[in-house]
Structures are given as C-alpha cells and as structure tokens.
Amino acid sequence: MPLVPRPVDIPKIPRALRFYQVCSIITGTFLMLLVVEMVLRYGFGYYAELGGPYGFVWLVPYDEVVAVNLSLVVVTVHGWLYVVYLIACYLIWTYMRWTFLQLFWLAMGGIIPLLSFFLESAYTRRVREFLAQNQGAPDQVAPAKVPA
C-alpha cells in the first residue's frame, strides 16, 4: 500500500510546493548559466568578467581577469542554490511521503540541465491533483456531537 500524506501535513503542502517551485526554477536557471560558463571555460578558455576594462561583461582569458570573475560567481551561487533546492525537495518529499527514488529524481533536477523544469511541472501537477482530491481533509478527527 503506497504511503499518503498525513492529515496533519496536508496544510503544509501548498507552502512547501511553492518553495520547491521557486527553488526549482532558480536552480535550473543557474544550472543553465553554469553549463554556458563551463563551455566557455573548458571549450574556449574564457572567463566572464564583470566590470572590467573591456566593458560591463566581457569574455577574457583566465590570466587577464582583473575585475569580478563572473564565472566563479555563477559556480558558487549555483552550489549554494542547489543546497537550498535539496532542502525544498526534502520538504515536499517528506510531506507527500514519496519513495526514496522520487527524492533521488528530484535531487537530480539540480544536476542534470533542464531536468528541474520538467520535474517541477510533473511533480507540481501531481501534488495539485492530490490537494484537489483532499481539499476538505480535516487536520484531526472531529469530536463526536452528543445529542441534546
């Protein structure tokens, strides 16, 4: 028998879902920036420089970076955003009481390019369907009414 969310957790699910959605989109966007940065760095030998002598954002060889190294900023920010994304995945996974395999796939969304966008759509639909079916679920069992 598959596990279903506990009635006490159902009111927490919409907020956790929203947190997951926001983290998924932001982390997925930074992952795409990271892919571009890696192609520039390892494919062409260039780093993105912010506010240097060549202009606002410019591609320069590593030994010519004199301002903010935007490439390292993207790597660092994506790393920290991925940690927050994992927390969001854990919360929605815990409240929905899914299998470990589903948590694994959610976690892969921050590592495999574009996957977070597809997973966000699929899992959001799944959670919203559950919430629509259980909209009136009570938080706890109501006490029995005694006839007067």
N, C-alpha and C positions, 0 to 999 in steps of 0.2 A: 504494500500500500504506500503510495507516494505521500511524502510529508506535505502538509499545508500550513500556511502561516497561523500562528496562534492568534486567537481573537484579540488579545491584549496588544499585539504588534500591528494589527491592521491600521489603526490610526497613524502609526509612524511611517507606514509605507509610502504615502504620497511625497512626504518631505525627503525621504531617502532616495526616492526615484528622481526627484528634481535635482538633488545633489549629484546623483550619478549622471544624469543627462548633461548637466553643465560641465562636470569634470571630464566626461567622455568627449565632448566637442572641443574643449580647450586642449586637452591632452592630445587628441587626434590631430588638431591643427599644428601644435608644436612638434608632433612627430613628423608631419609632412615638412615642416621647416627644417627639422633635423636631417631628413633624407636629402633635401636640397643642399644643406650645408655639407653633408658627407660627400656628396657627388662633387661639389666644388672643391672640397679639401683634398680628397684622395684621388679624384679623377683628373682634376686640373691644377692642383697645388695652390689654390687661392683660399684666402680667408676673407670674410666680410668684415669691413672696418667701419665703425660708426664715428662720424665727426672728425675724420682725419683731414690731411691737407688736400686730398683729391676731391672731396665733396662730402655730402651728408652720409651716404652709404656707398662704399666702393669696394671692389674686389682687389686685394693686394696679395702678393706673396707673403709667406709667414714672416720672413725676416724683415719685411718693410712695415709691419703693423706698428703704428706709433700712437694710435688713439684706442678707443674701446674696441676690443676684439669681439664683434657681434657673434661670431661663430661659437666662441666659448660661452657666451651668454645663452645662446639657444640650447646648447648641450646641458648646461647647468639648470636652466629653467625647466626644460623637459624632464630632467631627472627628478626634480622636486615635485613637479606636477604629477608625475607618474606615481609617486608615493601617495599623494592626495587621492588620485584616481583609484589606487588599490584600496584605500580606506572606503571610498564610495562604493566600490564593488563589494567589499566585505559587508558593508551595512545592508545593501539591498539583498545580497545573498543570504545573510543571517535572517532578516525579517521574512523573506519569502521561503526560507528553508529548502533551498535547492540543493542538488547534489554537488559534490566536490568538482566534478567535471565541468559543471556550469561556471563555478568560480574560476576554474582554470581558463575557460574560454573568455570570460570577462577580463581576466588579467592579461590575456594575450592581446586584447584590444589596444593596450598602450605600447605594444612592442611591434606588432605587425601593421605596416602602413595601411590606412583606410579601413581596417577591420573595426575600429572603435565606432565608426559611423554606421556600419551595417549592424553591429551588435546593439548599439544604442537604439536603433529603430526597432529591431526584433524584440529585444527584451522590454522596451517601453510598451510596445503593443501587448506583449504577454502580461505584464503587470497591470496595465489598464483594463484588460479583459477580466483579470481576476478581481480587481477592485469593483468593476461594474457588476459582476455577479454577486459580490459580497458587500454591497453598499450599506445594507442595513444590518450588518453583523454587529451584535452587541459586544461591548467590551467585557461584560461579565454577565453571568446568569442573573436575570431579574428576580427579585424575591416574589414568592407566590402571594397573590392577593387573597386575603381572608374575607369571605362574605360577611357583611354587617348584619 
